Amino acid sequence: MSELSVGKEILSHCNKCTLSLAHIILVMKEDGIVGKCQCKTCGAKHMYKDPKGTIKKAPRKKRRKSVELPIGELWQEALTNCTSEPKTYSTKTQFYTGETINHPTFGQGVIEKEMDGNKIHVIFETDYKTLVHNR
């Protein structure tokens, strides 16, 4: 067997080709270990990877998203917790968390939180909306 040196051929695992293929040695480390090599098939340059040491990893399992209630159920629950009479929505009126509003387009909604002093986050039967108020 010939000694390893720069310019000689070696078998290495190529991540781009995902195979163990012939490579040309580009860099040798001081202790005689192959540093970088170039795949003769695709031309990719990378660190030497021993083809015997490459282990295929099992595919990652996808995380399950936490089960959330549908928006309609969240809206219904929020409505049952409100005791105030619904106010008609207007950008000039000031609203507070927990109040119920009647919006001309989106219908009845419950204010979940106030943001930035002039915005409110409202849950409606079909969607969440951010609306302006107190202008």
N, C-alpha and C positions, 0 to 999 in steps of 0.2 A: 504494500500500500504506500502511495506517495505521501510526502509531507504536505500539510496544508499551508498555503501561502496566498497572498493577494494575486488575483487573476486566475486561480484554479477553480475548478468546478466542484460544487458540493450539493448535497441534497438538503433542502430546507423547506419548511412549511410556509406557503405564501397565503397571507390573509385575503389578498385581493382575488386570487384564483381559488382559494379555499381548498388547495391541494398541496401535497408534498411533491415538489418539482425540482428540477436542476436549477441551480443558482450560481452566479459568479461571485467569488469573494471580493469585496471592496475594501474592507478594513479588518486588520488583525490586531487584537489587543496584545499587550506586552507579554502576557503569560501564555501565548500561543493559542488563544481561544478566538474563534471567529467573531468579529464584531458585526459589521454590516455586510449585506449581500444584495445582489440584484437578480430578480427572477428573469430567467431566459425566455419565458413565455410571454409575460405581460410587461416586463420592464420595471416593475415596482421595486423601489429600494427600501429596505427595512432591516431591522436587527435580525440576526440569525435566530431561527427557531428550530430546535431539534425536532425532526419529524416523528420521532418515537415518543416525545414528551407532549405532543399536542393531543389534548383530550377535548372531544366535542362536549360542549355544555348543553344541558337540557334546556329546552326553551323556557323562558320566564313565564310564570303564571300571571295572568292579568289579575289585578286587584279588583275585587268587587266593590262597587260603589255602595255606600250605605243606603239602605232603603228609606226613601223619604215619602211622606204622604203626598198624594197628588195636590196640585194647587187649589183645586176646588174644595177639597177637604180642609186644607189649611185656612182658606178664606172663610169657610163655614164655622170653623172653630174660633177664629178671630172675631167673627160677628157675634157669636154666642157670649163671648167674654166682654163685649162692649155694652155699656149701660146707657151711654149718651144718645141723644136724638141725632140723626144724620144731618150734617150741615151741607148746604149746596156749595160745591167747589167754585172758588174764584181765586185768581192769583193775588188779589188784594187782601183776602182774609187770612188771618193767622191760624194755623192748626197745631195741635199738640199730639204727641204719641198716645195711641189708644182711642182716638176719636174716630167716628164714622163719617164718611163723606159721600155725597151723591155727585158723581161726575157725569156731565152730559154725554160723553162718548163711551167711557168705560163702565159706567154703572156704579153700583154701591161698592165702596172700598173701606178698608181699615188702615189707619196710619200706623206703620210699624216703628218708624224712627224718624227723627228730625236730623237733617244734615246741613252743615255750612250756614245755618241761620236762616236761609231762605229756600231750602229744598226739603221735601218730605219723601220718604219711601213708603209707597202705598201698595197693599195687596188687594187685588181685585179677583173676581171669580175665575178669570182665565189667565192672568199674568200679573207680574210685579211691575210697577211703574215708578219713576222718579218724577215728581212734579214740583213746580215752583209755588211759593206762597209768600205772604207778608211783603208784597212789593208796593 
